[in-house]
Amino acid sequence: MSDQPFSAVVCRAGPCAGAAAPLLRHLGAATRRCQHGVLISTGCVLRASRCLRAPGHDSGAYLLVQPCDLDRRPRGIAIGIGPVLSDADAAAVADWLAGGSLDAASLEPRLRLKSRPAV
């Protein structure tokens, strides 16, 4: 269990909607084990062209993880993750989140978002 506060924001818009279910299941379990973790399900978190035209979208889900302090103020840069393509990917992200380091370098390279998300 991690004591590192965070907010994890999962995209459930358009092309991500179907792929988000296993991710939310795994992240929900991980977040319940983290005293200061918050899981949020929302619309598009990327504002990227791949999200605006479904045929070019990866088949996976995307999320942002924002490390924060105990008062929910952001600490550091939000970490973009995706595409999360399988149940195994979702479990790997949940394990990384529950581990508490929130260091993008410790996340499996294939799960790191290739471009910086728009905020």
C-alpha positions as CSV (number, residue, x, y, z in Angstrom):
1,M,0.0,0.0,0.0
2,S,1.2,3.5,-0.9
3,D,1.1,6.6,1.2
4,Q,1.8,8.8,-1.9
5,P,-1.2,11.0,-2.6
6,F,-2.3,10.9,-6.3
7,S,-5.3,11.5,-8.6
8,A,-5.7,9.0,-11.4
9,V,-7.9,10.3,-14.2
10,V,-9.2,7.6,-16.7
11,C,-10.7,8.6,-20.1
12,R,-14.1,7.1,-20.8
13,A,-14.9,9.1,-23.8
14,G,-15.5,7.8,-27.3
15,P,-13.0,5.2,-28.4
16,C,-11.6,4.7,-24.8
17,A,-15.0,3.8,-23.3
18,G,-14.8,0.0,-24.0
19,A,-11.2,-0.4,-23.1
20,A,-11.6,1.6,-19.8
21,A,-13.6,-1.1,-18.0
22,P,-10.7,-3.5,-17.1
23,L,-8.5,-0.5,-16.3
24,L,-11.1,1.0,-13.9
25,R,-11.5,-2.4,-12.2
26,H,-7.8,-2.8,-11.5
27,L,-7.2,0.8,-10.6
28,G,-10.3,0.8,-8.3
29,A,-8.8,-2.0,-6.3
30,A,-5.3,-0.3,-6.2
31,T,-6.8,3.0,-5.2
32,R,-8.8,1.4,-2.3
33,R,-5.4,0.2,-1.0
34,C,-3.9,3.7,-1.2
35,Q,-5.0,5.9,1.7
36,H,-4.6,9.1,-0.3
37,G,-5.4,8.0,-3.8
38,V,-8.4,9.3,-5.9
39,L,-9.7,7.6,-9.0
40,I,-11.6,9.8,-11.5
41,S,-13.5,8.7,-14.6
42,T,-14.1,11.5,-17.1
43,G,-14.2,12.5,-20.7
44,C,-11.1,12.9,-22.9
45,V,-7.9,13.6,-20.9
46,L,-5.7,14.0,-24.0
47,R,-7.4,16.4,-26.3
48,A,-5.5,14.7,-29.0
49,S,-6.3,14.2,-32.6
50,R,-6.4,10.4,-32.1
51,C,-9.3,10.9,-29.8
52,L,-11.3,13.0,-32.2
53,R,-11.3,10.5,-35.0
54,A,-12.1,7.0,-33.8
55,P,-10.6,5.1,-36.8
56,G,-7.1,6.3,-36.0
57,H,-7.4,5.7,-32.2
58,D,-5.5,3.0,-30.5
59,S,-7.8,0.3,-29.1
60,G,-6.7,0.9,-25.5
61,A,-7.6,3.3,-22.7
62,Y,-5.6,6.3,-21.6
63,L,-5.1,8.0,-18.2
64,L,-3.2,10.7,-16.4
65,V,-1.8,10.3,-12.9
66,Q,-1.1,13.5,-11.0
67,P,1.0,13.2,-7.9
68,C,-0.3,15.6,-5.2
69,D,0.0,16.6,-1.6
70,L,-2.4,15.7,1.2
71,D,-4.5,18.8,0.3
72,R,-4.8,17.5,-3.3
73,R,-2.5,20.3,-4.7
74,P,-0.5,19.0,-7.7
75,R,3.1,18.1,-7.1
76,G,5.2,17.6,-10.2
77,I,4.1,16.9,-13.8
78,A,1.1,14.7,-14.6
79,I,2.1,11.3,-16.0
80,G,0.4,10.2,-19.2
81,I,-0.2,6.5,-19.5
82,G,-1.5,4.5,-22.5
83,P,-2.6,2.9,-24.5
84,V,-3.6,0.2,-21.9
85,L,-4.5,-2.6,-24.3
86,S,-5.1,-5.6,-22.1
87,D,-6.0,-6.9,-18.7
88,A,-2.3,-7.6,-18.1
89,D,-1.5,-3.9,-19.0
90,A,-4.3,-2.7,-16.6
91,A,-2.8,-4.9,-13.8
92,A,0.7,-3.6,-14.5
93,V,-0.5,0.0,-14.2
94,A,-2.4,-0.8,-11.0
95,D,0.7,-2.4,-9.5
96,W,2.8,0.6,-10.5
97,L,0.3,3.0,-8.9
98,A,0.0,1.0,-5.7
99,G,3.8,0.8,-5.5
100,G,3.8,4.5,-4.7
101,S,6.9,5.8,-6.5
102,L,4.9,7.5,-9.2
103,D,8.1,7.7,-11.2
104,A,7.3,7.4,-15.0
105,A,10.7,5.8,-15.5
106,S,9.6,2.8,-13.3
107,L,6.5,2.2,-15.5
108,E,6.9,-0.3,-18.3
109,P,8.1,1.6,-21.3
110,R,5.2,0.3,-23.5
111,L,2.7,1.9,-21.1
112,R,4.2,5.4,-21.1
113,L,2.3,7.8,-23.2
114,K,4.5,8.7,-26.2
115,S,3.6,12.4,-26.4
116,R,3.0,14.8,-23.6
117,P,-0.7,15.3,-22.9
118,A,-2.4,18.7,-23.3
119,V,-3.5,20.3,-20.0
